[in-house]
Amino acid sequence: MPLFGTDGVRGVANEGLTADLAHRLARVVGTGLGPGARVVVGRDTRLSGPMLEAASVAGLLEVGVEAVSLGVLPTPAVAHLVPVLHADAGLVISASHNPPEYNGLKWLRKDGRKFSDREEATIEAALAEDRFLAVPPLRIGAWRLWPEAADRYVDHLVRLFVGQIPPLKVVVDVGHGAAGRTAARALERLGCTVDVIFGEPHGHLINVGTGATHPERVAEAVRRRGYDVGFAFDGDADRVMAADADGNVLNGDAILYILARGMADEGRLPGRRIVTTVMSNLGLERGLRASRIAMERTPVGDRFVAERMAEVGAALGGEQSGHVILAEWAVTGDGLMTALALLREMGRSGRSLPELLAGFATYPQILTNVKLERIPAAWAEEPAITDAVRAAEADLGEDGRILLRPSGTEPLLRIMVEGRDEGRIQQWADRLAAVVRETLGSATASSESVP
């Protein structure tokens, strides 16, 4: 398996992702940047964060690079502050929505964007050969703290949205993660009444039964407390899920639908198009088409969405999982910015979330993960698999979609079947999983329905 996945380097801390790996990787990246370069470093609340930060900073200093530690901070805040601090790169230590035993190393370019495939391949090659340049004792890099980081990021968001947010009552679930330092502060400064749930920075509980991967928790809190809206963030707050006053969950597709139509109405959607991934629901595509808005799909991963948005000049893009990129203001997914943009649209239009979702209906989706010993390079060319996919596509017609893709981080083949009839797509999901198991050999398969 390659070192870099769809979102940096990830693994179980102290096992696959060790302090030694973080140290060596930082030395290699720092060598590429050159002595005298500056790197800003932020992390989420995970217990392994300080260990991996110390190892990474040591690697940077060893090759003459200055390290600026921002402390616990959302990924989008680090991305925003890389150019603000005139840094040459950024590093976020987080495994995003993954369980607390995991962690990750996300390297950012000087403009705050994630490294490209080519840059990651270059780094992997250098790491394999352990190519780095140690500097003399008096040229070791400096390490300093910058405790104002959270304040600067919140100030930035407040400047963007001041006077545009209605005074709503909001429940915020920060999932024991990095948004605990920023979300409530920004919302309160913009005039909202805010209740925070799961706000303690408990690294051993980050994302456990809460946050963006469990939006039902914030949805229930909104309904029970009689509030207007709720937002659930993942551990590093680059994604968000929303809930309306009745406790209905809005995923990334629903949020994109609302923002796309609002931005088009304001003339802020160039080419009347957005960029999403292959996982976005067919219902989003059909709903946007009815509003004369086109939708382009990329491979899974907000990095691919961001790259395509830059290529075509799109102002809005994102993923069903809650990554939303507002290119007018940011280069990466920003959960808090997305939440504020959604509140802004509620204020601008004078409509509730259910009213803003008129014309949007999701198609049932079944996701099945087939665990394999390994994924052969030519798996997609196996006749049994291609024949089964063609048969499913022919049966479902224009009202269905089939997607098979390997996981970027583990030996899983992911099967997505989408269509109008849930029973029918479940049958095809089961049949396709059986064909994959018989053809490639597997131990288990697990399914879930996506509303």
Secondary structure as UniProt FT lines:
FT   TURN            6..7
FT   STRAND          8..13
FT   TURN            14..16
FT   HELIX           19..33
FT   TURN            35..36
FT   STRAND          38..43
FT   TURN            47..48
FT   HELIX           49..62
FT   TURN            63..64
FT   STRAND          66..72
FT   HELIX           75..84
FT   TURN            85..86
FT   STRAND          89..93
FT   TURN            96..97
FT   TURN            100..101
FT   STRAND          102..108
FT   TURN            110..111
FT   HELIX           117..128
FT   TURN            129..130
FT   HELIX           137..139
FT   STRAND          143..145
FT   TURN            147..148
FT   HELIX           149..161
FT   TURN            162..163
FT   STRAND          169..173
FT   TURN            175..176
FT   HELIX           178..181
FT   HELIX           183..189
FT   TURN            190..191
FT   STRAND          193..197
FT   TURN            203..204
FT   TURN            206..207
FT   HELIX           211..213
FT   HELIX           216..225
FT   STRAND          229..233
FT   TURN            235..236
FT   STRAND          240..243
FT   TURN            245..246
FT   STRAND          249..250
FT   HELIX           252..266
FT   HELIX           270..272
FT   STRAND          273..277
FT   TURN            278..279
FT   HELIX           282..290
FT   TURN            291..292
FT   STRAND          294..298
FT   HELIX           302..312
FT   STRAND          316..318
FT   TURN            320..321
FT   STRAND          324..326
FT   TURN            327..329
FT   HELIX           335..349
FT   HELIX           353..356
FT   TURN            357..359
FT   STRAND          365..372
FT   TURN            377..378
FT   HELIX           379..381
FT   HELIX           383..396
FT   HELIX           397..399
FT   STRAND          400..406
FT   STRAND          412..419
FT   HELIX           422..440
FT   STRAND          442..450
//
